[in-house]
Amino acid sequence: MAFACKTADATLWYKVDDGAYQDYTGPVTITASCTITVKAVKDGMTDSQEAVFTYKAYHLVDKYVKTACPHRRRQGGHFQRR
């Protein structure tokens, strides 16, 4: 996940779930369901509003097998995890 701010010389801070804010230095890798909160800060200015993003991680499967599908009249099939 990557973030940007249009305000010159502003620093982005982010936190994962209820963790502490940390400097944003580049894309954040998401490997589990979480909430990411981001804000921009700059000396002499009020901090930006927090932008909150909630992500749901799903288990990804790596192999599928095509099987017969009795519910379809035309050719085709279901894909099932092997």
N, C-alpha and C positions, 0 to 999 in steps of 0.2 A: 504494500500500500504506500503510495507516495502523496505528499502534501506540498503545497506551495502558498506563498503569500505575496501580494502585489506591493505591499508597503516596503519601500527601500530600507535596507539595514535592519529590518525586523527579524527576530529570531523565533523560530517555531519550537514550541514545547509540546510533548505528547506524553500520555500515560496509558498504560494498559490496565484495564479493570480499575481497581482501587489503589494501584501502585503510585509511586512518586513520579512527578513530572521529570522528564529528562530532555536534553537538547535533541532536536531532530537533525540528523546528519545525512539521512538518505532513506530509501525505501525500507519499510518495516515488513518483515516476513510474518505472516499469520499462519500458525500451524494448529491452532485450536480455537474453539469458540471464545470470543472475547468482546469487550467494549473498548474502543480506542477514543480518547478525548484529546483534542488538539486545540491549541490557542497560540496566538502571535503576541509577542512582547517586544517593546522597544522603549528605551529610556526616554522620559519626557512625555510618554503617551500612556493612556489607559490601556490595559491588556484587552485584547479582543474578546468577544464572546467565545465560549467554548463550542467547538463543533464536535458532536458525539456520533460515532459510527459503531453500530453493533453488527458483529459478524457471527455467522453460524457455520462451523466447520462440519463437513460431512465426511464419513468414511468413504474413500474412493476405492473402487475395485479395479483390478488390473487385468482381468481376463473374463471374457464372455464367450458363451457357447450358444450357437443358434439351435433352437429346438422346434419341433412341430407345434403349431398353434391350432387346436381344434375349433376355435371360435371364429376363425376367419374363413371366408369362402375362397378367396384368392390365395395364391402362394405367398408365403411369408413365414414369420416365426417370431417367437419371443426370444429375448436374450436373457439368459440366466447366468448368475455367478457360478463359477466352477471352483 
